[in-house]
Amino acid sequence: METLAPFISLRSAKFTQDRPAKVLFEEFRRVKPSLTSLGVGFSVSRAKVRMKGDKWRKPPYFACCYNIGDLGDVNIVAFSYALIADWNLMEADIDQYRKRIHSALREEMIHAVQVLTVKKRYERSAELRGRFDDAEIYYDSLLGRIIEELASSNEGEKAVLTAAKLYYEDWTINSIEKLRQTDRKYHGRDGYLVSELIRQVTQIRFGELISEEAKGKAWDKHRIFFVGEYGTTENLMKSMAATLRQAVPHLVNLSPTLTEALIEIEGTIKAIHRNERAPDVAA
């Protein structure tokens, strides 16, 4: 594992002329101040596989890591081999590749803010510390409560399952029980998808592409899905994302716990944006 500093130091002619690496460098540099203001670390890994549960799997593009139990030491890891390999999946389209990287980084920053928000809320509340043994148990209880509130209506359940299909790239997730099984298979616990749903809703409410949309044509490389009238997987994903967008106002109304979480998370992100735009008075 490496910090961002040695990665940035690779600004040789060869490095900067390599188009995907140059985009990565620029996007890493852009997001670093925001992460620093949050107290979130950033590191780069050259790992080609990683242990997930009890199996070796290909690494994702990024991962938001933190301590088990107290949710401390939040750190975003960039997996360089996976990120560079995505260049070919995006057909060497520099604009689409930049959108993909920007959206994926945004995804992990939202995850980091989620974790920090829960940790802060837990540490500041004697009542919560008395009810839950640690911050992570409290976090799991929040995720479980959100899915219970949303699944209490057909509309909410449909939106949750749409979000799950988008995230897991699995069209067979057609029930909450199947979703629980999928969460346990890939993450070792129920309720994980809710953290991704919060991220998707946050990206939508900020008027951004959700990370799944930003993959663009990459969906149709090495994937075989029944797309029916949509023609391509990319079009199918865009349609599903549009369905999720339309459902967001209803999801917020259905789940008070989700609404409360979104207010805190979005407030933190807006504060970061204000700080980034504020003039440097000292200068």
FISEGU-913980 format. One record per residue (C-alpha): x, y, z. Coordinates in Angstrom, 1 decimal, padded with zeros to 4 digits. Layout:
N
- px py pz
- X Y Z
...
This chain:
283
- px py pz
- 000.0 000.0 000.0
- 001.3 003.5 -000.9
- 000.2 007.0 000.1
- -000.7 009.4 -002.7
- 002.6 011.3 -002.3
- 004.9 008.8 -004.0
- 002.2 008.3 -006.7
- 002.1 012.0 -007.4
- 005.9 012.1 -007.5
- 005.8 010.0 -010.7
- 005.2 013.0 -012.8
- 007.8 012.0 -015.3
- 007.3 012.6 -019.0
- 006.4 009.0 -019.5
- 003.8 009.1 -016.8
- 002.1 012.3 -017.8
- 002.0 011.2 -021.5
- 000.1 008.1 -020.6
- -003.4 009.3 -021.0
- -005.3 007.2 -018.4
- -002.6 007.6 -015.8
- -002.6 011.4 -016.4
- -006.4 011.5 -015.9
- -006.0 009.5 -012.7
- -003.3 011.8 -011.4
- -005.5 014.9 -012.1
- -008.6 013.4 -010.5
- -006.6 012.2 -007.4
- -005.1 015.7 -007.0
- -008.5 017.3 -007.4
- -010.2 015.2 -004.7
- -007.3 015.2 -002.2
- -008.1 018.6 -000.5
- -011.7 017.5 000.2
- -010.5 014.2 001.7
- -007.9 016.1 003.8
- -010.6 018.4 005.2
- -012.6 015.4 006.3
- -009.6 013.7 007.9
- -009.9 010.9 005.4
- -006.7 009.2 004.1
- -005.9 008.3 000.5
- -003.6 005.6 -000.7
- -002.8 003.7 -003.9
- -002.5 -000.1 -004.1
- -001.0 -002.1 -007.0
- -002.7 -005.3 -005.8
- -004.2 -007.4 -008.6
- -006.4 -009.5 -006.3
- -007.7 -009.0 -002.7
- -009.3 -011.2 -000.1
- -013.0 -010.5 000.3
- -014.7 -012.7 002.8
- -013.0 -016.1 002.4
- -012.3 -015.7 -001.4
- -009.8 -014.0 -003.6
- -011.5 -011.5 -005.9
- -010.5 -008.9 -008.4
- -010.2 -005.5 -006.6
- -012.7 -002.8 -007.3
- -011.6 000.6 -008.6
- -011.7 002.2 -005.1
- -012.5 001.0 -001.6
- -013.5 002.9 001.5
- -011.8 001.2 004.4
- -012.1 001.8 008.1
- -011.6 000.1 011.5
- -013.9 -002.7 012.6
- -015.9 -001.6 015.6
- -015.0 002.1 016.1
- -015.2 003.1 012.4
- -011.9 005.0 012.8
- -009.0 005.6 010.4
- -011.2 006.1 007.3
- -009.1 005.7 004.2
- -009.9 005.5 000.5
- -007.8 003.0 -001.5
- -007.3 003.3 -005.2
- -006.4 000.1 -007.0
- -004.2 001.2 -009.9
- -004.3 -001.9 -012.0
- -008.1 -002.0 -012.1
- -008.3 001.7 -012.9
- -005.8 001.6 -015.7
- -007.5 -001.5 -017.2
- -010.8 000.4 -017.3
- -009.3 002.6 -020.0
- -009.8 000.0 -022.6
- -013.3 -000.9 -021.4
- -014.2 002.8 -021.9
- -012.8 002.5 -025.5
- -010.0 005.0 -024.8
- -012.5 007.8 -024.6
- -010.8 010.3 -022.4
- -014.0 012.3 -021.5
- -016.0 009.2 -020.6
- -013.0 007.8 -018.7
- -012.7 011.0 -016.7
- -016.5 011.0 -015.9
- -016.1 007.4 -014.8
- -013.2 008.1 -012.4
- -014.8 011.3 -011.1
- -018.0 009.5 -010.3
- -016.2 006.6 -008.7
- -014.2 008.9 -006.5
- -017.3 010.8 -005.6
- -018.9 007.5 -004.6
- -016.2 006.7 -002.1
- -016.2 010.2 -000.7
- -019.9 009.8 000.0
- -019.2 006.4 001.6
- -016.5 008.1 003.8
- -018.9 010.8 004.8
- -021.5 008.2 005.8
- -019.0 006.4 008.1
- -017.8 009.7 009.6
- -021.3 010.9 010.2
- -022.3 007.7 012.0
- -019.1 007.7 014.0
- -019.6 011.3 015.1
- -023.3 010.7 016.0
- -022.4 007.6 018.1
- -019.5 009.3 020.0
- -021.5 012.3 020.9
- -024.5 010.4 022.3
- -024.4 008.8 025.7
- -027.7 007.2 024.9
- -026.4 005.5 021.8
- -023.2 004.4 023.5
- -025.4 002.8 026.1
- -027.6 000.9 023.6
- -024.9 -000.3 021.2
- -021.5 -001.8 022.0
- -019.7 000.1 019.2
- -020.2 002.5 016.3
- -020.3 -000.3 013.7
- -023.1 -002.1 015.4
- -025.0 001.2 015.5
- -024.3 001.7 011.8
- -025.6 -001.7 010.9
- -028.8 -001.0 012.9
- -029.4 002.2 010.9
- -029.0 000.4 007.6
- -031.4 -002.3 008.8
- -034.0 000.3 009.9
- -033.8 002.0 006.5
- -034.5 -001.1 004.6
- -037.4 -002.1 006.9
- -038.9 001.3 006.4
- -038.5 001.2 002.6
- -039.6 -002.4 002.2
- -042.9 -001.7 004.0
- -044.4 -000.5 000.7
- -044.4 -002.0 -002.8
- -042.9 001.3 -004.2
- -040.1 001.4 -001.7
- -039.3 -002.3 -002.2
- -039.2 -001.9 -006.0
- -036.8 001.0 -005.7
- -034.5 -000.9 -003.3
- -034.4 -003.9 -005.7
- -033.7 -001.6 -008.7
- -030.8 -000.1 -006.7
- -029.5 -003.6 -005.9
- -029.6 -004.7 -009.5
- -027.7 -001.6 -010.6
- -025.0 -002.1 -007.9
- -024.6 -005.8 -008.0
- -025.1 -006.1 -011.8
- -027.5 -009.0 -011.1
- -031.0 -009.0 -012.6
- -032.1 -012.0 -010.6
- -032.4 -009.9 -007.3
- -036.2 -009.9 -007.3
- -037.0 -010.0 -003.6
- -035.7 -008.6 -000.3
- -034.7 -012.1 000.8
- -032.6 -012.6 -002.4
- -031.0 -009.2 -001.7
- -030.1 -010.3 001.9
- -028.5 -013.4 000.4
- -026.5 -011.3 -002.0
- -025.3 -008.9 000.7
- -024.2 -011.9 002.8
- -022.4 -013.5 -000.2
- -020.4 -010.4 -001.1
- -020.1 -008.5 002.1
- -020.7 -011.0 004.9
- -023.7 -009.2 006.3
- -027.3 -008.1 005.7
- -028.1 -004.6 004.8
- -024.9 -003.6 003.0
- -026.8 -002.5 -000.1
- -028.5 000.3 001.9
- -025.1 002.1 002.1
- -024.9 002.0 -001.7
- -028.6 003.2 -001.9
- -027.7 006.2 000.3
- -024.8 006.9 -002.0
- -026.9 006.6 -005.2
- -029.6 008.9 -003.7
- -027.0 011.4 -002.7
- -025.5 011.5 -006.1
- -029.0 011.9 -007.7
- -030.0 014.7 -005.3
- -026.7 016.6 -006.2
- -027.6 016.3 -009.9
- -024.7 013.9 -010.7
- -024.4 010.7 -012.7
- -024.5 007.8 -010.4
- -021.5 005.6 -010.6
- -023.3 002.8 -012.4
- -024.4 005.2 -015.2
- -020.9 006.5 -015.6
- -019.6 003.1 -016.8
- -021.3 003.9 -020.1
- -020.4 001.4 -022.9
- -018.2 -000.6 -020.5
- -021.4 -002.4 -019.4
- -021.4 -004.2 -022.8
- -017.9 -005.5 -022.6
- -017.6 -009.0 -021.3
- -021.1 -009.0 -019.9
- -024.1 -011.0 -021.3
- -027.4 -009.7 -020.2
- -030.9 -010.0 -021.7
- -031.5 -006.4 -022.8
- -034.7 -006.9 -024.8
- -036.0 -003.7 -026.4
- -033.2 -001.6 -024.9
- -030.6 -002.9 -027.4
- -027.6 -002.5 -025.2
- -026.8 -003.0 -021.5
- -025.8 000.7 -021.4
- -029.4 001.7 -022.4
- -030.9 -000.7 -019.9
- -028.8 000.7 -017.1
- -029.8 004.2 -018.0
- -033.4 003.3 -017.9
- -033.0 001.6 -014.5
- -031.2 004.7 -013.2
- -034.0 006.9 -014.5
- -036.5 004.7 -012.6
- -034.5 005.1 -009.5
- -034.3 008.9 -010.0
- -038.1 009.2 -010.2
- -038.4 007.1 -007.0
- -036.0 009.3 -004.9
- -038.7 011.8 -003.6
- -040.9 008.9 -002.5
- -038.0 007.0 -000.8
- -037.3 010.1 001.2
- -040.9 010.3 002.3
- -041.1 006.6 003.1
- -038.0 006.5 005.4
- -037.5 009.1 008.1
- -034.2 007.4 009.0
- -033.0 007.7 005.4
- -034.0 011.4 005.3
- -032.1 012.1 008.5
- -029.0 010.5 007.2
- -029.2 012.3 003.9
- -029.6 015.7 005.6
- -026.4 015.1 007.6
- -024.4 013.7 004.8
- -025.4 016.3 002.3
- -024.8 019.1 004.8
- -021.2 017.9 005.2
- -020.6 017.7 001.5
- -022.1 021.2 000.9
- -019.8 022.5 003.6
- -016.8 021.0 001.8
- -018.0 022.7 -001.5
- -018.3 026.1 000.2
- -014.8 025.8 001.6
- -013.4 024.8 -001.8
- -015.1 027.9 -003.4
- -014.2 030.3 -000.7
- -011.4 032.8 -001.5
- -008.1 032.3 000.3
- -008.3 035.4 002.6
- -004.9 034.8 004.1
- -003.3 034.8 000.7
